[in-house]
Amino acid sequence: MKLIDCTEPVLCRGTVFRFKGKYPFCEEHVDFMLCNYPHHDDDCLPFAIYCVSGYCAGHIEYVLPLEAQYENSRSVSTEWVIKNWNRCIYAECAVSDVEVIL
């Protein structure tokens, strides 16, 4: 399903975001995954988004800030990801083109 159509208010560890990438991604489709990030500090959530496909697999793409947290839970706000996709996560793909695999 498209991320913008996701009715789940929270995204948990293991959520995959699939989209068409541009340089430095060489693949037709790129997968990012929401993962635990144990090395966080007080300004960040214990979550990061990693690339999990192709040549860039294993790279940290973004460490999520505290403002991405969903109401004092151990999860990420779907609304925050949608609103901040292009500013924080990946600017080369419109959020309306991102698929989410829960």
Biopython code that builds the backbone (N, CA, C, O; Angstrom):
import numpy as np
from Bio.PDB.StructureBuilder import StructureBuilder

atoms = [
    (1, "MET", "N", (0.843, -1.184, 0.000)),
    (1, "MET", "CA", (0.000, 0.000, 0.000)),
    (1, "MET", "C", (0.882, 1.239, 0.000)),
    (1, "MET", "O", (2.044, 1.184, 0.402)),
    (2, "LYS", "N", (0.336, 2.329, -0.443)),
    (2, "LYS", "CA", (1.061, 3.605, -0.429)),
    (2, "LYS", "C", (1.169, 4.109, 1.014)),
    (2, "LYS", "O", (0.243, 3.953, 1.809)),
    (3, "LEU", "N", (2.298, 4.705, 1.328)),
    (3, "LEU", "CA", (2.495, 5.264, 2.667)),
    (3, "LEU", "C", (1.418, 6.286, 2.989)),
    (3, "LEU", "O", (0.906, 6.307, 4.108)),
    (4, "ILE", "N", (1.068, 7.128, 2.039)),
    (4, "ILE", "CA", (0.069, 8.178, 2.307)),
    (4, "ILE", "C", (-1.325, 7.613, 2.546)),
    (4, "ILE", "O", (-2.189, 8.321, 3.062)),
    (5, "ASP", "N", (-1.568, 6.342, 2.179)),
    (5, "ASP", "CA", (-2.858, 5.691, 2.409)),
    (5, "ASP", "C", (-2.865, 4.820, 3.655)),
    (5, "ASP", "O", (-3.885, 4.214, 3.980)),
    (6, "CYS", "N", (-1.745, 4.751, 4.351)),
    (6, "CYS", "CA", (-1.626, 3.902, 5.539)),
    (6, "CYS", "C", (-2.500, 4.455, 6.669)),
    (6, "CYS", "O", (-2.374, 5.620, 7.047)),
    (7, "THR", "N", (-3.377, 3.616, 7.197)),
    (7, "THR", "CA", (-4.276, 4.053, 8.264)),
    (7, "THR", "C", (-3.740, 3.733, 9.654)),
    (7, "THR", "O", (-4.316, 4.151, 10.658)),
    (8, "GLU", "N", (-2.636, 2.992, 9.710)),
    (8, "GLU", "CA", (-2.018, 2.695, 11.000)),
    (8, "GLU", "C", (-1.382, 3.979, 11.541)),
    (8, "GLU", "O", (-0.635, 4.637, 10.817)),
    (9, "PRO", "N", (-1.656, 4.346, 12.777)),
    (9, "PRO", "CA", (-1.057, 5.576, 13.311)),
    (9, "PRO", "C", (0.418, 5.424, 13.651)),
    (9, "PRO", "O", (1.134, 6.418, 13.766)),
    (10, "VAL", "N", (0.883, 4.171, 13.814)),
    (10, "VAL", "CA", (2.271, 3.938, 14.212)),
    (10, "VAL", "C", (2.979, 3.016, 13.234)),
    (10, "VAL", "O", (2.370, 2.166, 12.585)),
    (11, "LEU", "N", (4.272, 3.214, 13.155)),
    (11, "LEU", "CA", (5.147, 2.342, 12.377)),
    (11, "LEU", "C", (6.129, 1.721, 13.357)),
    (11, "LEU", "O", (6.721, 2.419, 14.181)),
    (12, "CYS", "N", (6.298, 0.425, 13.268)),
    (12, "CYS", "CA", (7.154, -0.293, 14.206)),
    (12, "CYS", "C", (8.405, -0.803, 13.509)),
    (12, "CYS", "O", (8.510, -0.789, 12.282)),
    (13, "ARG", "N", (9.336, -1.246, 14.314)),
    (13, "ARG", "CA", (10.571, -1.834, 13.819)),
    (13, "ARG", "C", (10.230, -2.901, 12.778)),
    (13, "ARG", "O", (9.331, -3.718, 12.976)),
    (14, "GLY", "N", (10.966, -2.876, 11.666)),
    (14, "GLY", "CA", (10.730, -3.833, 10.590)),
    (14, "GLY", "C", (9.897, -3.298, 9.444)),
    (14, "GLY", "O", (9.798, -3.944, 8.401)),
    (15, "THR", "N", (9.294, -2.125, 9.616)),
    (15, "THR", "CA", (8.526, -1.508, 8.538)),
    (15, "THR", "C", (9.455, -1.190, 7.374)),
    (15, "THR", "O", (10.547, -0.658, 7.570)),
    (16, "VAL", "N", (9.016, -1.518, 6.159)),
    (16, "VAL", "CA", (9.815, -1.279, 4.960)),
    (16, "VAL", "C", (9.164, -0.188, 4.121)),
    (16, "VAL", "O", (7.947, -0.166, 3.938)),
    (17, "PHE", "N", (9.982, 0.702, 3.623)),
    (17, "PHE", "CA", (9.551, 1.751, 2.696)),
    (17, "PHE", "C", (10.184, 1.443, 1.345)),
    (17, "PHE", "O", (11.408, 1.357, 1.245)),
    (18, "ARG", "N", (9.368, 1.275, 0.302)),
    (18, "ARG", "CA", (9.877, 0.940, -1.035)),
    (18, "ARG", "C", (9.548, 2.079, -1.993)),
    (18, "ARG", "O", (8.435, 2.604, -2.002)),
    (19, "PHE", "N", (10.543, 2.446, -2.798)),
    (19, "PHE", "CA", (10.358, 3.570, -3.717)),
    (19, "PHE", "C", (11.373, 3.464, -4.850)),
    (19, "PHE", "O", (12.323, 2.684, -4.782)),
    (20, "LYS", "N", (11.157, 4.256, -5.882)),
    (20, "LYS", "CA", (12.113, 4.333, -6.979)),
    (20, "LYS", "C", (13.208, 5.307, -6.578)),
    (20, "LYS", "O", (12.942, 6.456, -6.227)),
    (21, "GLY", "N", (14.421, 4.836, -6.637)),
    (21, "GLY", "CA", (15.527, 5.661, -6.204)),
    (21, "GLY", "C", (16.259, 6.311, -7.355)),
    (21, "GLY", "O", (16.127, 5.921, -8.515)),
    (22, "LYS", "N", (17.026, 7.303, -7.000)),
    (22, "LYS", "CA", (17.949, 7.963, -7.917)),
    (22, "LYS", "C", (19.320, 7.882, -7.286)),
    (22, "LYS", "O", (19.466, 7.395, -6.165)),
    (23, "TYR", "N", (20.330, 8.360, -8.002)),
    (23, "TYR", "CA", (21.696, 8.309, -7.505)),
    (23, "TYR", "C", (21.743, 8.712, -6.036)),
    (23, "TYR", "O", (21.120, 9.714, -5.684)),
    (24, "PRO", "N", (22.434, 8.004, -5.165)),
    (24, "PRO", "CA", (23.442, 6.993, -5.421)),
    (24, "PRO", "C", (22.887, 5.568, -5.535)),
    (24, "PRO", "O", (23.658, 4.612, -5.619)),
    (25, "PHE", "N", (21.593, 5.423, -5.539)),
    (25, "PHE", "CA", (20.993, 4.102, -5.664)),
    (25, "PHE", "C", (20.925, 3.712, -7.133)),
    (25, "PHE", "O", (20.445, 4.483, -7.963)),
    (26, "CYS", "N", (21.400, 2.530, -7.449)),
    (26, "CYS", "CA", (21.477, 2.071, -8.839)),
    (26, "CYS", "C", (20.314, 1.150, -9.204)),
    (26, "CYS", "O", (20.093, 0.868, -10.382)),
    (27, "GLU", "N", (19.583, 0.687, -8.216)),
    (27, "GLU", "CA", (18.515, -0.273, -8.435)),
    (27, "GLU", "C", (17.237, 0.437, -8.885)),
    (27, "GLU", "O", (17.065, 1.637, -8.668)),
    (28, "GLU", "N", (16.351, -0.329, -9.514)),
    (28, "GLU", "CA", (15.065, 0.243, -9.912)),
    (28, "GLU", "C", (14.229, 0.607, -8.689)),
    (28, "GLU", "O", (13.599, 1.664, -8.653)),
    (29, "HIS", "N", (14.226, -0.277, -7.683)),
    (29, "HIS", "CA", (13.505, -0.015, -6.444)),
    (29, "HIS", "C", (14.475, -0.069, -5.270)),
    (29, "HIS", "O", (15.406, -0.873, -5.255)),
    (30, "VAL", "N", (14.248, 0.783, -4.306)),
    (30, "VAL", "CA", (15.078, 0.849, -3.112)),
    (30, "VAL", "C", (14.187, 0.547, -1.909)),
    (30, "VAL", "O", (13.047, 1.006, -1.835)),
    (31, "ASP", "N", (14.719, -0.221, -0.981)),
    (31, "ASP", "CA", (14.005, -0.510, 0.260)),
    (31, "ASP", "C", (14.765, 0.096, 1.428)),
    (31, "ASP", "O", (15.958, -0.148, 1.608)),
    (32, "PHE", "N", (14.055, 0.889, 2.214)),
    (32, "PHE", "CA", (14.548, 1.375, 3.493)),
    (32, "PHE", "C", (13.760, 0.633, 4.569)),
    (32, "PHE", "O", (12.597, 0.287, 4.363)),
    (33, "MET", "N", (14.394, 0.387, 5.718)),
    (33, "MET", "CA", (13.710, -0.294, 6.817)),
    (33, "MET", "C", (13.877, 0.488, 8.112)),
    (33, "MET", "O", (14.946, 1.025, 8.402)),
    (34, "LEU", "N", (12.801, 0.537, 8.878)),
    (34, "LEU", "CA", (12.830, 1.129, 10.212)),
    (34, "LEU", "C", (13.432, 0.097, 11.158)),
    (34, "LEU", "O", (12.883, -0.991, 11.327)),
    (35, "CYS", "N", (14.573, 0.443, 11.779)),
    (35, "CYS", "CA", (15.313, -0.495, 12.615)),
    (35, "CYS", "C", (15.612, 0.107, 13.975)),
    (35, "CYS", "O", (15.567, 1.324, 14.158)),
    (36, "ASN", "N", (15.919, -0.771, 14.930)),
    (36, "ASN", "CA", (16.416, -0.300, 16.217)),
    (36, "ASN", "C", (17.758, 0.378, 16.011)),
    (36, "ASN", "O", (18.547, -0.020, 15.154)),
    (37, "TYR", "N", (18.004, 1.405, 16.806)),
    (37, "TYR", "CA", (19.270, 2.120, 16.758)),
    (37, "TYR", "C", (19.732, 2.308, 18.199)),
    (37, "TYR", "O", (19.358, 3.289, 18.843)),
    (38, "PRO", "N", (20.537, 1.383, 18.712)),
    (38, "PRO", "CA", (20.892, 1.398, 20.138)),
    (38, "PRO", "C", (21.831, 2.518, 20.549)),
    (38, "PRO", "O", (21.985, 2.768, 21.745)),
    (39, "HIS", "N", (22.466, 3.206, 19.601)),
    (39, "HIS", "CA", (23.456, 4.226, 19.948)),
    (39, "HIS", "C", (22.863, 5.626, 19.970)),
    (39, "HIS", "O", (23.575, 6.605, 19.747)),
    (40, "HIS", "N", (21.582, 5.728, 20.234)),
    (40, "HIS", "CA", (20.926, 7.038, 20.230)),
    (40, "HIS", "C", (21.322, 7.840, 21.470)),
    (40, "HIS", "O", (21.839, 7.298, 22.447)),
    (41, "ASP", "N", (21.064, 9.137, 21.399)),
    (41, "ASP", "CA", (21.277, 9.995, 22.568)),
    (41, "ASP", "C", (19.936, 10.596, 22.971)),
    (41, "ASP", "O", (18.894, 10.187, 22.459)),
    (42, "ASP", "N", (19.953, 11.553, 23.875)),
    (42, "ASP", "CA", (18.712, 12.113, 24.396)),
    (42, "ASP", "C", (17.920, 12.909, 23.370)),
    (42, "ASP", "O", (16.747, 13.200, 23.603)),
    (43, "ASP", "N", (18.520, 13.266, 22.248)),
    (43, "ASP", "CA", (17.833, 14.036, 21.219)),
    (43, "ASP", "C", (17.214, 13.161, 20.140)),
    (43, "ASP", "O", (16.565, 13.669, 19.225)),
    (44, "CYS", "N", (17.408, 11.851, 20.238)),
    (44, "CYS", "CA", (16.950, 10.950, 19.181)),
    (44, "CYS", "C", (16.148, 9.786, 19.755)),
    (44, "CYS", "O", (16.301, 9.411, 20.918)),
    (45, "LEU", "N", (15.301, 9.235, 18.915)),
    (45, "LEU", "CA", (14.605, 7.990, 19.244)),
    (45, "LEU", "C", (15.570, 6.827, 19.050)),
    (45, "LEU", "O", (16.587, 6.980, 18.374)),
    (46, "PRO", "N", (15.270, 5.672, 19.629)),
    (46, "PRO", "CA", (16.123, 4.508, 19.377)),
    (46, "PRO", "C", (15.764, 3.832, 18.052)),
    (46, "PRO", "O", (15.745, 2.605, 17.959)),
    (47, "PHE", "N", (15.479, 4.645, 17.027)),
    (47, "PHE", "CA", (15.135, 4.141, 15.706)),
    (47, "PHE", "C", (15.948, 4.879, 14.647)),
    (47, "PHE", "O", (16.225, 6.072, 14.767)),
    (48, "ALA", "N", (16.318, 4.142, 13.618)),
    (48, "ALA", "CA", (16.971, 4.726, 12.450)),
    (48, "ALA", "C", (16.390, 4.060, 11.221)),
    (48, "ALA", "O", (15.815, 2.974, 11.296)),
    (49, "ILE", "N", (16.548, 4.722, 10.093)),
    (49, "ILE", "CA", (16.129, 4.153, 8.827)),
    (49, "ILE", "C", (17.393, 3.741, 8.083)),
    (49, "ILE", "O", (18.282, 4.554, 7.833)),
    (50, "TYR", "N", (17.450, 2.464, 7.738)),
    (50, "TYR", "CA", (18.581, 1.890, 7.017)),
    (50, "TYR", "C", (18.161, 1.535, 5.603)),
    (50, "TYR", "O", (17.004, 1.189, 5.363)),
    (51, "CYS", "N", (19.085, 1.618, 4.675)),
    (51, "CYS", "CA", (18.868, 1.047, 3.352)),
    (51, "CYS", "C", (19.097, -0.455, 3.502)),
    (51, "CYS", "O", (20.089, -0.871, 4.101)),
    (52, "VAL", "N", (18.194, -1.271, 2.965)),
    (52, "VAL", "CA", (18.338, -2.726, 3.091)),
    (52, "VAL", "C", (18.327, -3.421, 1.729)),
    (52, "VAL", "O", (18.092, -4.626, 1.646)),
    (53, "SER", "N", (18.580, -2.667, 0.672)),
    (53, "SER", "CA", (18.598, -3.281, -0.657)),
    (53, "SER", "C", (19.765, -2.741, -1.474)),
    (53, "SER", "O", (20.234, -1.623, -1.264)),
    (54, "GLY", "N", (20.215, -3.562, -2.405)),
    (54, "GLY", "CA", (21.198, -3.124, -3.383)),
    (54, "GLY", "C", (22.552, -2.752, -2.826)),
    (54, "GLY", "O", (22.943, -3.167, -1.735)),
    (55, "TYR", "N", (23.249, -1.963, -3.602)),
    (55, "TYR", "CA", (24.621, -1.575, -3.310)),
    (55, "TYR", "C", (24.757, -0.826, -1.978)),
    (55, "TYR", "O", (25.772, -0.971, -1.297)),
    (56, "CYS", "N", (23.768, -0.043, -1.602)),
    (56, "CYS", "CA", (23.837, 0.767, -0.381)),
    (56, "CYS", "C", (23.285, 0.048, 0.850)),
    (56, "CYS", "O", (23.167, 0.656, 1.914)),
    (57, "ALA", "N", (22.947, -1.224, 0.723)),
    (57, "ALA", "CA", (22.393, -1.976, 1.851)),
    (57, "ALA", "C", (23.311, -1.880, 3.063)),
    (57, "ALA", "O", (24.530, -2.013, 2.953)),
    (58, "GLY", "N", (22.704, -1.649, 4.211)),
    (58, "GLY", "CA", (23.450, -1.547, 5.457)),
    (58, "GLY", "C", (23.806, -0.137, 5.866)),
    (58, "GLY", "O", (24.279, 0.079, 6.982)),
    (59, "HIS", "N", (23.590, 0.822, 4.998)),
    (59, "HIS", "CA", (23.890, 2.216, 5.327)),
    (59, "HIS", "C", (22.752, 2.825, 6.145)),
    (59, "HIS", "O", (21.576, 2.611, 5.850)),
    (60, "ILE", "N", (23.117, 3.582, 7.170)),
    (60, "ILE", "CA", (22.123, 4.355, 7.906)),
    (60, "ILE", "C", (21.756, 5.558, 7.047)),
    (60, "ILE", "O", (22.628, 6.306, 6.603)),
    (61, "GLU", "N", (20.471, 5.735, 6.820)),
    (61, "GLU", "CA", (20.000, 6.865, 6.028)),
    (61, "GLU", "C", (19.566, 8.032, 6.906)),
    (61, "GLU", "O", (19.756, 9.194, 6.546)),
    (62, "TYR", "N", (18.975, 7.713, 8.076)),
    (62, "TYR", "CA", (18.473, 8.789, 8.926)),
    (62, "TYR", "C", (18.209, 8.248, 10.330)),
    (62, "TYR", "O", (17.601, 7.189, 10.482)),
    (63, "VAL", "N", (18.662, 8.966, 11.348)),
    (63, "VAL", "CA", (18.344, 8.647, 12.737)),
    (63, "VAL", "C", (17.171, 9.540, 13.125)),
    (63, "VAL", "O", (17.235, 10.762, 12.991)),
    (64, "LEU", "N", (16.110, 8.920, 13.604)),
    (64, "LEU", "CA", (14.869, 9.657, 13.855)),
    (64, "LEU", "C", (14.939, 10.510, 15.120)),
    (64, "LEU", "O", (15.422, 10.048, 16.153)),
    (65, "PRO", "N", (14.462, 11.747, 15.043)),
    (65, "PRO", "CA", (14.454, 12.637, 16.210)),
    (65, "PRO", "C", (13.300, 12.285, 17.151)),
    (65, "PRO", "O", (12.382, 11.552, 16.781)),
    (66, "LEU", "N", (13.363, 12.811, 18.353)),
    (66, "LEU", "CA", (12.310, 12.557, 19.344)),
    (66, "LEU", "C", (10.929, 12.961, 18.844)),
    (66, "LEU", "O", (9.933, 12.330, 19.198)),
    (67, "GLU", "N", (10.862, 13.996, 18.034)),
    (67, "GLU", "CA", (9.563, 14.469, 17.550)),
    (67, "GLU", "C", (8.857, 13.454, 16.652)),
    (67, "GLU", "O", (7.669, 13.610, 16.372)),
    (68, "ALA", "N", (9.560, 12.423, 16.198)),
    (68, "ALA", "CA", (8.957, 11.387, 15.362)),
    (68, "ALA", "C", (8.232, 10.321, 16.178)),
    (68, "ALA", "O", (7.524, 9.481, 15.622)),
    (69, "GLN", "N", (8.409, 10.358, 17.483)),
    (69, "GLN", "CA", (7.804, 9.353, 18.357)),
    (69, "GLN", "C", (6.286, 9.518, 18.397)),
    (69, "GLN", "O", (5.768, 10.634, 18.369)),
    (70, "TYR", "N", (5.590, 8.396, 18.463)),
    (70, "TYR", "CA", (4.135, 8.425, 18.573)),
    (70, "TYR", "C", (3.736, 8.363, 20.040)),
    (70, "TYR", "O", (3.919, 7.333, 20.689)),
    (71, "GLU", "N", (3.204, 9.430, 20.557)),
    (71, "GLU", "CA", (2.593, 9.533, 21.887)),
    (71, "GLU", "C", (3.196, 8.623, 22.958)),
    (71, "GLU", "O", (2.527, 7.716, 23.452)),
    (72, "ASN", "N", (4.434, 8.859, 23.308)),
    (72, "ASN", "CA", (5.112, 8.147, 24.391)),
    (72, "ASN", "C", (5.127, 6.632, 24.218)),
    (72, "ASN", "O", (5.094, 5.893, 25.202)),
    (73, "SER", "N", (5.176, 6.177, 22.996)),
    (73, "SER", "CA", (5.248, 4.737, 22.729)),
    (73, "SER", "C", (6.629, 4.400, 22.190)),
    (73, "SER", "O", (7.455, 5.289, 21.978)),
    (74, "ARG", "N", (6.873, 3.134, 21.972)),
    (74, "ARG", "CA", (8.135, 2.709, 21.344)),
    (74, "ARG", "C", (7.879, 2.466, 19.864)),
    (74, "ARG", "O", (8.173, 1.400, 19.322)),
    (75, "SER", "N", (7.331, 3.476, 19.239)),
    (75, "SER", "CA", (7.020, 3.396, 17.815)),
    (75, "SER", "C", (7.118, 4.793, 17.211)),
    (75, "SER", "O", (7.273, 5.789, 17.917)),
    (76, "VAL", "N", (7.024, 4.835, 15.892)),
    (76, "VAL", "CA", (7.183, 6.071, 15.139)),
    (76, "VAL", "C", (5.834, 6.494, 14.576)),
    (76, "VAL", "O", (5.043, 5.655, 14.145)),
    (77, "SER", "N", (5.581, 7.772, 14.581)),
    (77, "SER", "CA", (4.334, 8.315, 14.056)),
    (77, "SER", "C", (4.305, 8.242, 12.532)),
    (77, "SER", "O", (5.186, 8.776, 11.859)),
    (78, "THR", "N", (3.291, 7.579, 12.001)),
    (78, "THR", "CA", (3.110, 7.514, 10.551)),
    (78, "THR", "C", (2.954, 8.918, 9.986)),
    (78, "THR", "O", (3.522, 9.242, 8.943)),
    (79, "GLU", "N", (2.193, 9.737, 10.668)),
    (79, "GLU", "CA", (1.959, 11.111, 10.227)),
    (79, "GLU", "C", (3.278, 11.885, 10.123)),
    (79, "GLU", "O", (3.487, 12.634, 9.169)),
    (80, "TRP", "N", (4.163, 11.701, 11.106)),
    (80, "TRP", "CA", (5.448, 12.404, 11.076)),
    (80, "TRP", "C", (6.257, 11.968, 9.856)),
    (80, "TRP", "O", (6.834, 12.809, 9.167)),
    (81, "VAL", "N", (6.306, 10.664, 9.582)),
    (81, "VAL", "CA", (7.077, 10.170, 8.438)),
    (81, "VAL", "C", (6.524, 10.750, 7.138)),
    (81, "VAL", "O", (7.290, 11.177, 6.275)),
    (82, "ILE", "N", (5.214, 10.767, 6.998)),
    (82, "ILE", "CA", (4.601, 11.319, 5.783)),
    (82, "ILE", "C", (4.957, 12.799, 5.630)),
    (82, "ILE", "O", (5.362, 13.235, 4.553)),
    (83, "LYS", "N", (4.808, 13.555, 6.692)),
    (83, "LYS", "CA", (5.070, 14.998, 6.631)),
    (83, "LYS", "C", (6.545, 15.323, 6.387)),
    (83, "LYS", "O", (6.862, 16.359, 5.802)),
    (84, "ASN", "N", (7.439, 14.451, 6.827)),
    (84, "ASN", "CA", (8.869, 14.755, 6.786)),
    (84, "ASN", "C", (9.670, 13.894, 5.818)),
    (84, "ASN", "O", (10.899, 13.958, 5.806)),
    (85, "TRP", "N", (8.993, 13.096, 5.013)),
    (85, "TRP", "CA", (9.700, 12.205, 4.093)),
    (85, "TRP", "C", (10.709, 12.972, 3.229)),
    (85, "TRP", "O", (11.890, 12.627, 3.199)),
    (86, "ASN", "N", (10.246, 14.000, 2.537)),
    (86, "ASN", "CA", (11.129, 14.721, 1.616)),
    (86, "ASN", "C", (12.145, 15.616, 2.315)),
    (86, "ASN", "O", (13.234, 15.829, 1.784)),
    (87, "ARG", "N", (11.828, 16.125, 3.452)),
    (87, "ARG", "CA", (12.749, 17.012, 4.165)),
    (87, "ARG", "C", (13.836, 16.230, 4.894)),
    (87, "ARG", "O", (14.987, 16.667, 4.938)),
    (88, "CYS", "N", (13.486, 15.084, 5.464)),
    (88, "CYS", "CA", (14.423, 14.379, 6.335)),
    (88, "CYS", "C", (14.906, 13.033, 5.814)),
    (88, "CYS", "O", (16.052, 12.657, 6.060)),
    (89, "ILE", "N", (14.070, 12.310, 5.108)),
    (89, "ILE", "CA", (14.397, 10.920, 4.798)),
    (89, "ILE", "C", (14.948, 10.754, 3.388)),
    (89, "ILE", "O", (16.052, 10.238, 3.217)),
    (90, "TYR", "N", (14.191, 11.187, 2.367)),
    (90, "TYR", "CA", (14.674, 11.042, 0.997)),
    (90, "TYR", "C", (13.970, 12.061, 0.116)),
    (90, "TYR", "O", (12.765, 11.962, -0.115)),
    (91, "ALA", "N", (14.706, 13.020, -0.367)),
    (91, "ALA", "CA", (14.136, 14.140, -1.119)),
    (91, "ALA", "C", (13.863, 13.826, -2.585)),
    (91, "ALA", "O", (13.112, 14.551, -3.237)),
    (92, "GLU", "N", (14.457, 12.762, -3.114)),
    (92, "GLU", "CA", (14.383, 12.487, -4.549)),
    (92, "GLU", "C", (13.151, 11.693, -4.978)),
    (92, "GLU", "O", (13.026, 11.335, -6.149)),
    (93, "CYS", "N", (12.247, 11.415, -4.053)),
    (93, "CYS", "CA", (11.037, 10.650, -4.366)),
    (93, "CYS", "C", (9.865, 11.273, -3.613)),
    (93, "CYS", "O", (9.926, 11.460, -2.398)),
    (94, "ALA", "N", (8.814, 11.586, -4.336)),
    (94, "ALA", "CA", (7.628, 12.152, -3.689)),
    (94, "ALA", "C", (7.049, 11.151, -2.698)),
    (94, "ALA", "O", (7.002, 9.951, -2.973)),
    (95, "VAL", "N", (6.613, 11.641, -1.559)),
    (95, "VAL", "CA", (6.037, 10.752, -0.543)),
    (95, "VAL", "C", (4.834, 9.991, -1.103)),
    (95, "VAL", "O", (4.547, 8.883, -0.649)),
    (96, "SER", "N", (4.139, 10.554, -2.062)),
    (96, "SER", "CA", (2.984, 9.883, -2.661)),
    (96, "SER", "C", (3.380, 8.640, -3.462)),
    (96, "SER", "O", (2.525, 7.814, -3.779)),
    (97, "ASP", "N", (4.660, 8.500, -3.791)),
    (97, "ASP", "CA", (5.162, 7.342, -4.531)),
    (97, "ASP", "C", (5.794, 6.269, -3.650)),
    (97, "ASP", "O", (6.276, 5.257, -4.158)),
    (98, "VAL", "N", (5.795, 6.480, -2.341)),
    (98, "VAL", "CA", (6.425, 5.532, -1.417)),
    (98, "VAL", "C", (5.412, 4.467, -1.019)),
    (98, "VAL", "O", (4.292, 4.777, -0.613)),
    (99, "GLU", "N", (5.820, 3.217, -1.141)),
    (99, "GLU", "CA", (5.009, 2.100, -0.647)),
    (99, "GLU", "C", (5.496, 1.730, 0.741)),
    (99, "GLU", "O", (6.673, 1.897, 1.061)),
    (100, "VAL", "N", (4.584, 1.225, 1.568)),
    (100, "VAL", "CA", (4.957, 0.794, 2.900)),
    (100, "VAL", "C", (4.553, -0.672, 3.066)),
    (100, "VAL", "O", (3.464, -1.082, 2.664)),
    (101, "ILE", "N", (5.454, -1.445, 3.664)),
    (101, "ILE", "CA", (5.195, -2.839, 3.960)),
    (101, "ILE", "C", (5.298, -2.995, 5.473)),
    (101, "ILE", "O", (6.381, -2.899, 6.049)),
    (102, "LEU", "N", (4.165, -3.233, 6.097)),
    (102, "LEU", "CA", (4.123, -3.306, 7.563)),
    (102, "LEU", "C", (4.490, -4.691, 8.057)),
    (102, "LEU", "O", (4.505, -4.932, 9.264)),
]
sb = StructureBuilder()
sb.init_structure("model")
sb.init_model(0)
sb.init_chain("A")
sb.init_seg("    ")
for serial, (resi, resn, name, xyz) in enumerate(atoms, 1):
    if name == "N":
        sb.init_residue(resn, " ", resi, " ")
    sb.init_atom(name, np.array(xyz, "f"), 0.0, 1.0, " ", f" {name:<3s}", serial, name[0])
structure = sb.get_structure()
